[in-house]
Amino acid sequence: MSEEDKKINFETAMKQLEEIANQLEKNELDLDEAVAKFEEGMKLSKKCSEILENAEKKITILINDGKDNFSEEKFETE
């Protein structure tokens, strides 16, 4: 993955994935182009998953104890 790919944000990656999906759905690409686009889409999909996982790790929940005292707790999935 190039340095540019590492810096891509979630929204940009999703937009690129949509564009790739649209291109593949049109069936206007030859086989080599379609395979290359599919590979690019898989890399973008993996990057989106990584971004979401990292964001999930950073999420904290503010808990109000009813007395306007807030504390932070790490977000944990079930």
C-alpha distance (Angstrom), angle and dihedral (degrees) to the residues before:
residue distance angle dihedral
M1 . . .
S2 3.80 . .
E3 3.80 124.3 .
E4 3.81 88.2 -107.2
D5 3.82 90.8 55.0
K6 3.81 90.4 52.7
K7 3.83 91.4 56.3
I8 3.80 96.8 48.6
N9 3.79 115.3 119.4
F10 3.79 126.7 -134.9
E11 3.80 96.4 -106.3
T12 3.80 93.0 50.6
A13 3.80 91.9 47.5
M14 3.81 91.7 49.9
K15 3.80 91.7 49.0
Q16 3.81 90.1 51.2
L17 3.80 90.3 48.3
E18 3.81 90.2 53.0
E19 3.79 90.8 50.7
I20 3.81 91.4 50.0
A21 3.81 91.5 48.3
N22 3.81 90.4 50.8
Q23 3.80 91.4 49.8
L24 3.80 92.0 49.2
E25 3.82 92.5 47.0
K26 3.80 91.9 54.8
N27 3.81 90.5 62.0
E28 3.81 90.2 -144.5
L29 3.81 95.7 123.0
D30 3.77 123.9 90.8
L31 3.79 117.4 -121.7
D32 3.82 96.0 -93.9
E33 3.81 92.0 49.2
A34 3.80 91.6 46.4
V35 3.81 92.3 50.7
A36 3.81 91.0 48.2
K37 3.82 90.9 49.8
F38 3.80 90.4 47.4
E39 3.82 90.8 51.9
E40 3.80 90.4 48.5
G41 3.79 89.7 49.9
M42 3.79 92.0 51.0
K43 3.82 90.6 52.6
L44 3.80 90.4 49.4
S45 3.79 91.1 47.8
K46 3.80 90.4 52.2
K47 3.81 90.4 48.5
C48 3.83 90.7 51.4
S49 3.79 90.0 51.6
E50 3.80 91.1 50.2
I51 3.81 91.6 49.2
L52 3.81 91.2 50.2
E53 3.81 92.3 47.3
N54 3.80 91.3 50.8
A55 3.79 91.5 47.4
E56 3.79 91.0 49.8
K57 3.80 90.1 53.4
K58 3.81 90.4 54.1
I59 3.78 97.5 48.3
T60 3.75 116.0 112.1
I61 3.75 127.7 -173.3
L62 3.77 120.8 -137.7
I63 3.77 109.9 -139.1
N64 3.80 120.5 -159.6
D65 3.79 111.2 -153.9
G66 3.80 90.8 -156.7
K67 3.80 92.8 -99.5
D68 3.80 95.8 79.0
N69 3.79 90.0 -98.3
F70 3.77 110.6 134.7
S71 3.77 127.5 -163.1
E72 3.76 132.6 -179.3
E73 3.77 123.7 -122.7
K74 3.77 128.2 -178.4
F75 3.78 113.5 -105.2
E76 3.78 111.6 -116.7
T77 3.77 126.7 -175.4
E78 3.76 121.7 -139.1
